């Protein structure tokens, strides 16, 4: 069933969205991209005469109630975005009465799903090495099903529109779908667009294909890096990963972030790139600082000759030029992860250089896919969001989809194995 085929009139729809939006210290939203991304689906249901039950997680409360991660903080913002009143259920597992009272056009926002450990389905307070862990895991899986069944009981149909969590087999992203038949569960517009965008990158590659991978750890990206080395023409590796590669060749990296147990992995990536004929582009110079602070003293040094007491926080001027040259002329671009600590205004130059090069290539006909919270925040911060082809709301989900993995949140609807 697709969202356009389903008749929502007189029906209650429970929709899994990704409203895990960044908040400042006063609980105000600093980037509403994810809320705006869900609006077409939510407005379609209301326009058809349906009632809406919106559910999401926020942050990592680890199965405990945390007022700082309450979705009550965004109730008014969601109401403003939808242009209608939004009711709030302060306990997502005890919202039966509130759901039952909904009339066509009504909207109910449930409290943070992850206030319940059953949402993620992981045992809490017990170590994986504990002999009792397996039994605890089994019991939690049974509880997860009950939790999902409760959520499902609120509505007549289920819409999955949270691409950012589609790679997790959580109660609200996958397990809940078991309680609806194929005629009453569907992907939302955002999910449909995300799946199509990934397919566009992988099935319709126009060359040269350039991928840009940033972030601090090689280990968290190794699967996607290895997968991309079989697909791309050029792979730019930037951000904190730079220093693991520099260290693997005996470089001095000062206090820069590094994974000392992944030096052989870095060398293996270089070998695989060479074997596959992929141009691997790494930074050669860095903007280093004497403290992890926007106000720290800075200087530019080679990335493999960073003095003790200094750490690399951004790509240097030569590296920026190198990255821009590698992106120029690309016809397919994937960007995930910044080139530096872009949250600090004094260390944005590397990420900005990438963003501007991607925007320029897009204006010359490239298909550019930006994914991951930090990359999305980058293009928004630099005012480039309308100059790229597609901005994905998912980080981990996007990477796993590109890695070729079936996403549980998609499989639960489409029945893929």
Secondary structure as the mmCIF struct_conf table of DSSP 4:
data_model
#
loop_
_struct_conf.conf_type_id
_struct_conf.id
_struct_conf.beg_label_comp_id
_struct_conf.beg_label_asym_id
_struct_conf.beg_label_seq_id
_struct_conf.end_label_comp_id
_struct_conf.end_label_asym_id
_struct_conf.end_label_seq_id
TURN_TY1_P TURN_TY1_P1 UNK A 3 UNK A 5
BEND BEND1 UNK A 6 UNK A 6
TURN_TY1_P TURN_TY1_P2 UNK A 9 UNK A 10
STRN STRN1 UNK A 12 UNK A 16
STRN STRN2 UNK A 23 UNK A 23
TURN_TY1_P TURN_TY1_P3 UNK A 25 UNK A 26
BEND BEND2 UNK A 27 UNK A 27
STRN STRN3 UNK A 29 UNK A 29
BEND BEND3 UNK A 30 UNK A 30
HELX_RH_AL_P HELX_RH_AL_P1 UNK A 33 UNK A 47
TURN_TY1_P TURN_TY1_P4 UNK A 48 UNK A 49
STRN STRN4 UNK A 51 UNK A 55
BEND BEND4 UNK A 59 UNK A 59
TURN_TY1_P TURN_TY1_P5 UNK A 62 UNK A 63
BEND BEND5 UNK A 64 UNK A 64
HELX_RH_3T_P HELX_RH_3T_P1 UNK A 67 UNK A 69
HELX_RH_3T_P HELX_RH_3T_P2 UNK A 71 UNK A 74
HELX_RH_AL_P HELX_RH_AL_P2 UNK A 75 UNK A 82
TURN_TY1_P TURN_TY1_P6 UNK A 83 UNK A 83
BEND BEND6 UNK A 84 UNK A 84
STRN STRN5 UNK A 87 UNK A 89
BEND BEND7 UNK A 90 UNK A 90
TURN_TY1_P TURN_TY1_P7 UNK A 92 UNK A 93
BEND BEND8 UNK A 94 UNK A 94
HELX_RH_AL_P HELX_RH_AL_P3 UNK A 96 UNK A 100
TURN_TY1_P TURN_TY1_P8 UNK A 101 UNK A 101
TURN_TY1_P TURN_TY1_P9 UNK A 104 UNK A 105
STRN STRN6 UNK A 107 UNK A 110
HELX_LH_PP_P HELX_LH_PP_P1 UNK A 111 UNK A 111
HELX_RH_3T_P HELX_RH_3T_P3 UNK A 113 UNK A 115
BEND BEND9 UNK A 116 UNK A 116
HELX_RH_AL_P HELX_RH_AL_P4 UNK A 117 UNK A 120
TURN_TY1_P TURN_TY1_P10 UNK A 121 UNK A 121
BEND BEND10 UNK A 124 UNK A 125
TURN_TY1_P TURN_TY1_P11 UNK A 128 UNK A 129
BEND BEND11 UNK A 130 UNK A 130
TURN_TY1_P TURN_TY1_P12 UNK A 131 UNK A 132
HELX_RH_AL_P HELX_RH_AL_P5 UNK A 133 UNK A 152
TURN_TY1_P TURN_TY1_P13 UNK A 153 UNK A 154
BEND BEND12 UNK A 156 UNK A 156
STRN STRN7 UNK A 157 UNK A 160
HELX_RH_3T_P HELX_RH_3T_P4 UNK A 163 UNK A 165
TURN_TY1_P TURN_TY1_P14 UNK A 166 UNK A 167
BEND BEND13 UNK A 168 UNK A 168
TURN_TY1_P TURN_TY1_P15 UNK A 171 UNK A 174
HELX_RH_3T_P HELX_RH_3T_P5 UNK A 175 UNK A 179
BEND BEND14 UNK A 180 UNK A 180
HELX_RH_3T_P HELX_RH_3T_P6 UNK A 182 UNK A 184
STRN STRN8 UNK A 185 UNK A 187
HELX_RH_AL_P HELX_RH_AL_P6 UNK A 189 UNK A 203
BEND BEND15 UNK A 204 UNK A 204
HELX_LH_PP_P HELX_LH_PP_P2 UNK A 205 UNK A 206
BEND BEND16 UNK A 207 UNK A 208
STRN STRN9 UNK A 209 UNK A 213
BEND BEND17 UNK A 215 UNK A 216
BEND BEND18 UNK A 218 UNK A 218
TURN_TY1_P TURN_TY1_P16 UNK A 219 UNK A 221
HELX_RH_AL_P HELX_RH_AL_P7 UNK A 222 UNK A 228
TURN_TY1_P TURN_TY1_P17 UNK A 229 UNK A 231
BEND BEND19 UNK A 233 UNK A 233
STRN STRN10 UNK A 234 UNK A 237
TURN_TY1_P TURN_TY1_P18 UNK A 239 UNK A 240
HELX_RH_AL_P HELX_RH_AL_P8 UNK A 241 UNK A 248
TURN_TY1_P TURN_TY1_P19 UNK A 249 UNK A 250
STRN STRN11 UNK A 252 UNK A 253
TURN_TY1_P TURN_TY1_P20 UNK A 254 UNK A 255
HELX_RH_3T_P HELX_RH_3T_P7 UNK A 260 UNK A 262
HELX_RH_AL_P HELX_RH_AL_P9 UNK A 263 UNK A 276
TURN_TY1_P TURN_TY1_P21 UNK A 277 UNK A 277
STRN STRN12 UNK A 279 UNK A 282
BEND BEND20 UNK A 284 UNK A 284
STRN STRN13 UNK A 285 UNK A 289
BEND BEND21 UNK A 290 UNK A 293
TURN_TY1_P TURN_TY1_P22 UNK A 294 UNK A 295
BEND BEND22 UNK A 296 UNK A 296
STRN STRN14 UNK A 298 UNK A 302
TURN_TY1_P TURN_TY1_P23 UNK A 303 UNK A 304
STRN STRN15 UNK A 305 UNK A 306
HELX_LH_PP_P HELX_LH_PP_P3 UNK A 307 UNK A 307
TURN_TY1_P TURN_TY1_P24 UNK A 308 UNK A 309
STRN STRN16 UNK A 311 UNK A 315
HELX_RH_AL_P HELX_RH_AL_P10 UNK A 317 UNK A 327
TURN_TY1_P TURN_TY1_P25 UNK A 328 UNK A 329
BEND BEND23 UNK A 331 UNK A 331
STRN STRN17 UNK A 332 UNK A 336
BEND BEND24 UNK A 337 UNK A 337
BEND BEND25 UNK A 339 UNK A 340
TURN_TY1_P TURN_TY1_P26 UNK A 342 UNK A 343
BEND BEND26 UNK A 344 UNK A 344
HELX_RH_3T_P HELX_RH_3T_P8 UNK A 345 UNK A 347
HELX_RH_AL_P HELX_RH_AL_P11 UNK A 349 UNK A 363
TURN_TY1_P TURN_TY1_P27 UNK A 364 UNK A 365
STRN STRN18 UNK A 367 UNK A 370
BEND BEND27 UNK A 372 UNK A 372
HELX_RH_AL_P HELX_RH_AL_P12 UNK A 373 UNK A 381
TURN_TY1_P TURN_TY1_P28 UNK A 382 UNK A 383
HELX_RH_3T_P HELX_RH_3T_P9 UNK A 385 UNK A 387
BEND BEND28 UNK A 388 UNK A 389
STRN STRN19 UNK A 390 UNK A 391
BEND BEND29 UNK A 393 UNK A 393
BEND BEND30 UNK A 395 UNK A 395
HELX_RH_AL_P HELX_RH_AL_P13 UNK A 396 UNK A 402
TURN_TY1_P TURN_TY1_P29 UNK A 403 UNK A 404
HELX_LH_PP_P HELX_LH_PP_P4 UNK A 405 UNK A 407
HELX_RH_AL_P HELX_RH_AL_P14 UNK A 408 UNK A 414
#
